[in-house]
Amino acid sequence: MTAQRTAPSSAQYLPPENELWDVPAAARFLRMSTSWVYKRVEDGTLPVARLNGFALRFEPSALRVWAATHVAGRLPLVRSRR
């Protein structure tokens, strides 16, 4: 009898680096809740792009720079799909 491997769930991964990330992806990367991300967007703490003035998206490189300067010693455990 062989053990079957299951693929990791998509919640463990981030979208590719060449795509803008949505709020859940940013929250996974930062290892914070989505409500925390929304609050940080509202108070201007996180770098964000607004699409059509409504939809929130994050540029991965800008979010990584922000995390490197604000979340010292707390590296994300999730990986981007390649």
C-alpha positions, 0 to 999 in steps of 0.5 A: 500500500502506498501513501498518496501525496496531496498537493498543498492547498492554494492558501499556502502559496502566493500568486506569481511575482509578475501579477498584482496581489489581492488582499488575501495574498498580501495577508498571507505574505505578511502573515496577518489577517485580511482585516489588518491589511484593510486597516493598514491600507485605510491608514496609509501604512501599506503601499497599495494600488487602487484599480478603478478607485475601488479594488485593492491590489499590491505590487509584490516588490513594493510589499516586500520592500515594505515588509523588509523595513517594517517587519524585521525578523519576521519572514514569510513562510509562503512561496510564490508559484513559479 
